[in-house]
Amino acid sequence: MNDDAFAKTGASATNAADDLLAALADKGVDYVFANSGTDFPSLIESFARAAAGGGRAPAPVTVPHENVAVSMAHGYYLATGKVAAVMLHVNVGTANAICGLLNAARDNVPVLLAAGRTPVLEDGPMGARSVYIHWGQEMFDQGGMLREVVKWEYELRRPEQTRRVVARALSVAMTQPRGPVYLTLPREVLAAGNPAPDEDERV
């Protein structure tokens, strides 16, 4: 979707997905190892805008299985000393990543693991529930699957939180003893415009 088409949908050209990827790039994250699903449209558009010179983003790497994606981030840190991000699809992607995440936790390897979350709202804003799977993949507590494994987990609730949440996640992951952190990203929050970006990234 080009920017003109995006504007016609009523969305802001700068949304939480743009802020998320720019914040990762600004904090020195070079790669996002990803296995996408229905929660990713805003992120895919943001990656495309960044590739066309309309923003900043780490390089996306498509990975066919979530456990492999986390293992790639693990290996990247061991080779470079730099944290990588992993982005997965809601509860099923999170479940497939847990074995790799256990390895990272036991090896004190920082990984920023992010997964989409089934949209909260059933209609209204961009990104609200639109297909049957959005009901089928709903969980009361998606982060509960891996809370014992990560140093910190959080659900992004408003678009203006994005930069601060990314800064906090990376700070916690890289603080000794290092280890993985987990963010859940509801689809309609990623699609929401950010009328007041939070430039203060102190945590």
C-alpha positions in Angstrom: 0.0 0.0 0.0 1.5 3.3 -1.0 1.3 6.5 1.2 -1.6 7.9 -0.9 -3.6 4.7 -0.5 -2.7 4.6 3.2 -3.9 8.1 3.7 -7.2 7.3 2.1 -7.8 4.7 4.7 -7.9 7.3 7.4 -4.6 6.2 9.0 -1.8 8.5 9.9 1.3 8.1 7.8 3.2 7.8 11.1 1.7 5.0 13.2 2.9 2.9 16.1 4.4 0.3 13.7 6.5 3.1 12.2 7.6 4.2 15.7 8.4 0.7 16.7 10.7 0.0 13.8 12.3 3.4 14.0 12.9 3.0 17.7 14.6 -0.4 17.2 16.8 1.1 14.5 17.7 4.1 16.6 18.7 1.8 19.5 21.1 -0.1 17.3 19.0 -3.2 16.4 20.1 -4.2 13.0 17.8 -7.2 12.3 14.3 -8.4 12.9 13.9 -12.1 12.4 10.2 -12.6 11.6 7.5 -15.1 11.0 4.4 -13.1 10.2 0.6 -13.5 10.4 -2.6 -11.5 10.4 -1.3 -9.0 13.0 1.5 -7.8 10.7 -0.1 -5.6 8.0 1.1 -2.3 9.7 4.6 -3.7 10.2 4.9 -4.8 6.6 3.7 -1.4 5.4 6.3 0.2 7.7 9.1 -2.0 6.5 8.1 -1.0 2.9 8.0 2.7 3.7 11.4 2.4 5.3 12.9 0.6 2.3 11.5 3.4 0.0 13.3 6.0 2.2 10.2 7.0 4.2 11.5 5.9 7.6 14.0 3.9 9.5 13.8 0.2 10.3 16.1 -2.8 11.0 16.5 -5.2 8.1 13.7 -7.8 8.1 14.6 -11.4 7.7 11.8 -13.9 7.0 12.2 -17.1 8.9 10.0 -20.2 8.3 9.8 -21.3 11.9 9.7 -19.4 15.1 12.1 -21.6 17.0 14.6 -21.0 14.3 14.0 -17.2 14.4 14.8 -17.1 18.1 17.9 -19.3 17.6 19.1 -17.0 14.9 18.8 -14.0 17.3 20.6 -16.1 19.9 23.5 -16.8 17.5 23.6 -13.2 16.2 24.2 -12.0 19.8 26.9 -14.6 20.4 28.7 -13.5 17.2 28.3 -9.8 17.5 27.3 -8.9 21.1 24.3 -7.0 19.7 20.7 -7.7 20.5 18.3 -8.7 17.7 14.5 -8.5 17.6 12.2 -11.4 16.8 8.6 -10.8 15.7 6.0 -13.6 15.7 2.4 -14.3 15.2 0.2 -14.1 18.3 -0.2 -17.1 20.6 0.8 -19.8 18.1 4.0 -18.0 17.2 4.8 -17.5 20.8 4.2 -21.1 21.6 6.5 -22.2 18.8 9.3 -19.9 20.1 9.4 -21.1 23.7 12.1 -23.8 23.3 14.5 -21.3 21.7 13.6 -18.7 24.3 14.4 -21.2 27.1 17.9 -21.6 25.6 18.4 -17.9 25.4 17.3 -17.4 29.0 19.6 -20.2 30.3 22.5 -18.7 28.3 21.8 -15.1 29.4 21.3 -14.0 25.9 19.3 -10.8 25.3 16.5 -11.2 22.7 13.7 -8.8 22.2 10.8 -11.1 21.4 7.6 -9.4 20.1 4.4 -11.1 19.1 1.2 -9.7 17.8 -1.9 -10.0 19.9 -5.4 -10.7 18.7 -7.1 -7.3 18.3 -8.9 -6.1 21.4 -11.7 -4.3 19.6 -14.4 -6.0 17.4 -15.0 -3.0 15.1 -14.1 0.6 14.7 -10.4 1.5 14.2 -8.0 0.1 11.7 -6.7 -3.3 12.8 -9.9 -4.3 14.7 -11.1 -7.9 14.4 -12.0 -8.7 10.8 -11.7 -12.5 10.3 -12.7 -15.6 12.3 -9.2 -16.4 13.4 -9.1 -13.3 15.6 -11.6 -14.9 17.9 -10.0 -18.4 17.7 -6.5 -17.1 18.7 -7.7 -15.0 21.7 -6.1 -15.8 25.0 -6.8 -14.4 28.5 -3.0 -14.2 29.2 -0.8 -14.7 26.2 2.3 -13.7 28.1 1.6 -16.3 30.7 3.1 -19.0 28.4 6.6 -17.6 28.9 6.5 -15.3 31.9 8.9 -17.6 33.9 11.4 -17.5 31.1 11.8 -13.7 30.4 13.1 -10.8 32.4 10.2 -8.6 31.5 7.0 -8.8 29.5 4.5 -6.1 28.6 1.6 -5.4 26.3 1.7 -2.2 24.2 -1.6 -0.5 25.0 -1.3 3.0 23.3 0.7 4.2 20.3 2.3 7.0 22.1 4.0 4.5 24.5 5.9 2.8 21.7 9.3 4.4 21.8 9.5 4.4 25.6 8.4 0.7 25.7 11.1 -0.3 23.2 13.7 1.6 25.1 12.7 -0.1 28.4 12.6 -3.5 26.8 16.1 -3.2 25.3 17.5 -1.7 28.6 16.1 -4.6 30.6 17.3 -7.2 28.1 20.9 -5.8 28.1 21.2 -5.2 31.8 23.2 -7.9 33.6 22.3 -10.7 33.9 21.2 -10.4 30.4 18.2 -12.2 29.0 15.1 -12.2 26.8 12.1 -9.9 27.1 8.7 -10.2 25.6 6.3 -7.6 24.1 2.8 -8.2 22.8 1.5 -5.9 20.1 -2.3 -5.7 19.5 -3.0 -5.2 15.9 -5.1 -2.1 16.2 -2.5 -0.4 18.4 0.2 -0.9 15.8 -2.1 0.6 13.2 -3.1 3.6 15.3 -1.7 7.0 14.5 0.6 8.6 17.0 -0.6 12.2 17.5 2.0 12.9 20.2 5.1 10.8 19.7 7.1 10.4 23.0 10.6 11.6 22.1 11.7 11.2 25.8 13.0 7.6 25.8 14.4 7.7 29.3 13.2 4.7 31.3 
